[in-house]
C-alpha cells in the first residue's frame, strides 16, 4: 500500500471535511480534457446556492480487515434542510441497488432531508443514524411528529473494503452531516466513494456544474456521483474510446458490468417534481457518454432536486414558480454535461489503492490518458 493510501481515520476525517482535493490530485480540466458547457465557480454541485456536501472517510488497516469506505452527505438547503423540503424526482435506470425513502419521493414529490451515500452493507446503519441526527436538531416537523424516511443510497466497495466488517458507525454519519460545507469539495477516494472502482480503474466521488440561461435568467445545474460501474473496454472520455486504447494487464477481458452508480443532480431552476424526474432521466445520457450500458448487475439510481420554491413544504397553500416544459432543453443539456464531467473527475482524482486481502486497483494513468487523447481531439 502506498503511503498516500494509508491514512489514519482522524486524519482522513479532517482532510475530507475541510474540502481539500483527495491526495492533491488534479481534476479533468486541469489535465486539459475538454468538456462542453460553462461550469460554475467551483465546478461542483455546491455551485447551486445552499447545497452543502460533507464526508467521512475511513481508511485504515490492511489484509482481511482493511477498511476503505465512508459516507457522503448532501444537504439541499444546508442548515435549513431539516425544516424545508425540496421538490424532487428520481429515476432508476437499472434497479440492482438501493435508495431508501424513494417511494415517498415518488408519492409526494418531496425530498425531506439530506441525501446520504455509503457502501451496500452500511445502508441500515446510515439510515438509522440520519434519524438520530434529525431528532438531535431540536424540534419535530410541522405536523408535530419526529417523522423521517431518510434517503440513503449505496454502491458496493467489497473489492477493496472489509464490507462485512460493518465499519461505518453512527458517529461517521453525524460527522459527515455536521461538517457539510459549500465551495470546493474533495473528489476521488473520499466519503462513500473511498473504495469504489469504475471501468476497472480506481474511482469514487466526482462533481461538476453548469450555468445556463433560460429566457435571460441564469440557472445552475450541479451533479455529484458515486461511481462504481462499468468495464474497461467501453470507457470513453471526451468521445475517445480510451478503454480500448489503454488496455493493460489489470483489465479483465469479457468482464461483466456488475457495479453501480448513484447520481444526484441539484438545480436552482424552479421545477416541479414531474420536471425533476425528467432531469433525473437525463443523467442516464451523461453516464452513457462515458461508456455505461447499465448492465444487469448494475444499480444505476438517479435523484434530482430543486432548491427553488422554499415555501413549497408549508402546510398552508403556497404560490409556486415553475418553468414551462418548453424551457427545459438547456437544463437537460446541462445535466448531461455535468454528469459526464463528474464521472471523469471521479476517475482523474482517484489514486491507486490497496485494500482487503491485498487487492490493488490502479488509478488511471494521467500521462497515458493524455497520450491517447491528444491526437484524437485535434484543436477541440
C-alpha angles and dihedrals in degrees: 000000000000120000089243091058096050104076124155113239098248091052092048090050092053096048096046095045092052089056100241117157111262109268089343092283121164125246125239095265090051087064091050096253106156125231132177124242135038117285125212122250095280098026089228142106087263089072085082102089114255096013114125132182130205134181141199110197120194116195117155143119131021142233119034093348101047111147114214107155145088150159133276120201125196117190112194094200102020109223092001092057093100094054104033120053123203131223110257145175133191140200133195112209091180120001105213089118144058138256113167119213091031096123093058091050088053091048102041105024090230134116103206107192139351130327117237127193124192141137123308098257096045097060094101094049092048093047093052091046092053089056090051090049090049092053091048091059089082113246142049124252125272092278091057096251132117087228126158140160100186121210109231123165132185150198127191120261098168094120090069105015133065087241095174091054088077094219097164108095135183092261090060090054092048090050094051092049097043094048099046112134142173128240124050115005134195122258139192117029096022139109116343088348094063097106100028130127129195130183084359091295126107107271139155136145124012138167142188141162143205133207116213136173123229112189089338093308114118119229132177128221117192132182137196122189136190099203122199104140144097145048127266098242093061099047113125126180120187087350094302118123093232093160090067093042098047101049114162140174090264093061115095112221111225094013114160124234101250100147131096143222132207115202123190118190122192129187139173091212112115103251133158123229095263089052091050089053086056089052091049090053091055090060085075090064092055089050091050091053088066095050109271120145094179097243124212092262096048126104105209110174124164132192128190127188138176125220092202122098098046091182093058095101098050119118093231121071111280135202109238135194125214137170117238119255090246088061096057103082094092090051091049091053092045090053093052092048095046093048092048092052094042091060093048090048089054090053096045096046096047118097131208111281135194113203144154116010090359095295111161125199116193123223117234111275106245095201093049091046092054091046089057096042104045102067091046098048096053112182096341 
